[in-house]
């Protein structure tokens, strides 16, 4: 008798556990939704930001989330003020009338220190964030604002990133769209035809001798048919170190040429005019397709990319973005192969 009851009891326990987890997720989502409605209440201006986190999260989630918020809650553009860094006004221009530059109110070295401390993901509101909001309000001459802080977005999508919600949850609360590059003067003269490249060390593409060899071979091969604009800023504003591949006259570097206040605006403009964008999977690799540019994101470990790649593939198909063809170099490494040519080694040859 007891044995016959054991299996039904186990099933009920499992179902009860799943219901408990689902109830916890719903309670979390309802709490975040209440906080969002408080941030949007009344008629005061809404300051969305300050955004200080990674470019990838900004392009793939924050900008589309704000666009959904303005449409779902009928927030007019004149009511929304965006605060970000690097001159990213053009990313928001279709739904926000005003933009505040973070680097008008804080020194780049302070953001670099924040990145070094591992505090870029804004899951909570910090004292630094509060100070930036106060300075922005004073600079705008606005008496009072509602603040829609990025932590709300990080909380909103946490169930998806942790696997408790399906991709449909993200799709219901974002509105992705093509991005228009800003009209801005550039610190270099662009070739008529070029490839934009941005490689940096990350968990998805760690700085190891094999990875560095693959990337050097890839850049060398690309340079054989088009000049390379290497988007290595040298600014150290995030927690990723740029790979640099010099020694080739067809590789043009941006290192030392950028002002922090406009560095992302300039990179956006350069990518928009490129034949192709190739770089680490993340960051600008999510931006380039939305500029209509064919993109080859490169990684060697996709453990931290599954959710983002899933979103990106669905989104880019839907908004008529540039081609998106991720490359996993881990298989080549396991086989002892290199991409393209490196020191006279032909494509497909084995590394000694």
N, C-alpha and C positions, 0 to 999 in steps of 0.2 A: 504493500500500500504506500509506504513512504517513498519507495523508489519511483512509483508512478507519479507521485506529487512533486518529485524533485525538479523535473524538467519544466513543468508549468510555473513553479515558483521562481526558477532561475530566469525564465522569460519575463515574468512580471517584474522582477527586480531590475532586469536590464531596461525594460520599458520605463519603469519609474525613474531610473537614473537618467535616461535620455530626456524624459519630460522635465526633470529637475534642471538639467543643463539648459534646455530650451527656455524654460521659464526664467532662468537667470539671465540668458541672452536678451530676452524680451524686456525684462526690467531695466537692463543696461541701456538698451536702445530707447526706451521710453524716457529715461532720465536725460539722455543726450538731446532728445527731441525737445523736451521741456526747456533745457538750457538754450537751445537754438531759438526757440520762440521768444524767450526773454531777451535775447540779443537783438531780435528784430522788432520788438514791440515799440509802440509809440511812433513818433514822427521825427525823432532826432537822427542826425547823420549816423551812419554805421561805419566804423573803421574796421576793416577786415585785415588782421595782421597783429603785430608785425611778423611777416614771414622771414625766418632766419634759417630754415632747414634746407635739406638737399633740393637741388633742381629737379630730380626725378619725381619726388613726391609732389612738388609744386605743379609740374606739368601734367602728370598722370592723374592726380587726385584733387589737389587744392583748387586749381583754376576751374576744372569742370564741376567741382562741388559748389563753388561760389556761383557759377553760371546757373546751376540747377536751383540754388537757393533763391536767386533773384527772380527766376521764372515761376517757381512753385509758390513763392510768397509775394509775388508781384511787387518786388522792390525796384523802384525806378533808378536808372543809372546815376542821376544827380544826388541820390541819397547815399550811395556807396563810395567810400574812400578806401583804396587799397594801399597798404604799406608793405613794400618788399625791397629788395636790394639788387643792385647791378643794372638798373635801368630797364626793368621788365614791364614797363607800362603797356607796351603793345600786346602782351599776352592777355591783358584784361580789358582792352579798350572797347570791346563790344558790349560790356555790361557795367562798367564802372567809369564814372566821369572824372574822378580825381585820383592821382597817384602821389604817394609820399615816398621819397627815397630814404631808405634806412641810413645810408652813409652821409646824408646831410645832418644826421643827429648822433652818430656814433663813429668812432674811428675804426678803420678796418682791423687794426691790431686787436681790438676788443673782440671782434667776431672770430678772429683767428684763435685767440685764447679759448674762446667758447668751444670751437671745433676741436682743439687739442684736448680739452677736458671731456670730450665725448658727449656734449650737451646739445647737439644740433637738432635732434628730434624733439619737437616741442609738445611733449605729452602733457605738460603742465605749464601754467603761467608763472613766469619768473619775475623777480624784482626788476631785472634788466628790461623785460618786455613792458612792464608797467611804466618805467621811466621813458622808454621810447614812445609809448602812447601819449604820455603827458607832453613830451616835446613836440610831437606831431600836432596835437591839438593846439598848443600855443602857437606853433608856426602857421597853422591854418586860420588862426583867429576865431576858432569855433569855441563856444562856451561849454558845450557838453556833447559827448558822443556815446553811442552804444558800441561795445567792443565785441567783435566776432573773432575770437582768438583761434589760431591754428590747432590748439589742443582739442578743440571741439571736433574738428575733422579727424584727427588721429583717434579720438575716442569713438567717433561714428563708425569708422571702417575697421576698428580693431577686431570685431567678430569675423569679418571676412579674412583678414590677414592671419588670424589664428585658426581658420578652418571651420568656424561655427556657422558661417553664412556662405551661401553660394554666390557666384559672380553676379547673379541677378540682383542681389542687394546693392552692389556697387552701381550697376546700370540704372537702377531706379532712382539713384540719388546723385547722379552726375550727368552733365551734358557736355560732351566733347565736341570740339569744333576745330577747323583749320585755324592756324595762327598766321597773322600778317607780320612780316619783319618791319622794324622801324626804319624810317629814313634818318640815317645818322652817318656822320663823317667817319671814315675808317683810318686807322693809323698806318695802313699799308696800301699799296696799289695792288689790287687783285688781278691775277692773270685772267685771260678771257675764259679759260676752261681749267678747272681745278677740282681737287678732292679735299674735303675737310676731314681732319682726323683729330680725335680726342681720346687718348688712352690714359687711364689712370689706374693705380693699384686699388683693388677692392676685394671684398670677400669672394665675389664672383670671378675675379681675375687677379689672383694674388701675384705679388712680385717675386717670382722664382726664376732661376736661370732658363728653364725650358720655356716659360711663358714669355720672358723677355726676348728669347731667340725667335719664337714664333712671331711676335709683334714686329720685331726689327725686320724680319723677312717679309712680312706683309707690307709694311710701309715702303720697303725697298722695291717690291714688285709694283705697288701702286704708282710709285714715282717714275716708273719706266714709261707710263703712258699719259701721265698728267702731273702737273705741279701739285705739291702737297701744302696745304695751309694747316699747320700744326697748332691746335688751340690750347697750348700749354701756357697758362696765364702767369705762373710764377707768383701769384698773389697769396696762396695759402689760406684761402677763406673757408675751406671745408676740411674734412678729415681724410681727404684722398690726395695722395702724392701723384703728380703727373709723371708718366713715362716721357722721356725726351729722346728723340732719335735724330741727332744732328749729323754733320759730316757729309751731307748731300746738298748740293746747291739748289736742287729742286724741292727741298723741304724748307718752307718759310715758317719761322716760329713767331708767335705773338709775345713771347716772354719779354717782360720789361716794357711793353708798348701800351699797356692798358691801364685805365683809371678804374679803380674799384666801382665808382658810381655808375659807370656805363659798360662795365666789362661784359655783362650778359647781353646787353643790347647789341654790342658789336659782334659777339659770337653768334647771336641770332641772325644778324644781317649777313655775316660771312657764310653760315650754313645755308641760308636761303638761296644764295647764288651758286652753290656748289653742284657739280655733276653728281656727287655721291658723298655720303657721310659714312665714315667707318670709325668705330670707337668702342670703348668698354660698354657692355650692356648695362644701362642705367643712365642717369643724368641726361645729357644732351641727346642720347640715343632715343629717348622718348619724345624729345622736341622735334628732331629733324623730320620724321615722317609727317608731323602736323604742319610743317612748312612746305610740304609737297616734295621732299627730297628723298630719293632712294637711300635706304639705310641698311648697313650691315653691322649689327651689334655683336660683339665678340665676348665670349665667356669661357671659363674652364670648369666652373662649379655652379650649377644652377640651383643649389639647395635653397638659396635665398631669393630666387627669381621666379619660382613657379607661378605665384599669384599675379605678379606684375606682368609677366609674359602673357598670361592668359587674358588679362585686361587689355594689354596693348594690341594683341592680335585681333580681338573682337572690335576694339575701337577703330583701329586703322582701316579695317575693311569697311566700316560703316560710314566714315567721314571722307572717303576718297583720298586717303593720305598717300604719301610716297611709299614705294615698296619697302617691305620690312622682312629681312632674311637673316635671322640669327645664325651665328656660327659657333659651334662648340668645339674648341681646339683640344679638349681633353683626349678625344679619340686619337687624334694625330700624335699627341704626346705619347700615349700608350704604345702606338705603333712605331715610334721613333722617326716620325716624318716631320717635315717642315713645310710651311706655306711658301709658295713662290720660290725665289732664289735668295740664298744667303751665302756670300763668299764663294760664289761659283757653284753652289749646290743646286741642281735643277729641281723643279717641282716634282714632288713624289719620291725624291731620293731619300735614302735613310741617313739619319744623323749618326756619325761615328762616335 
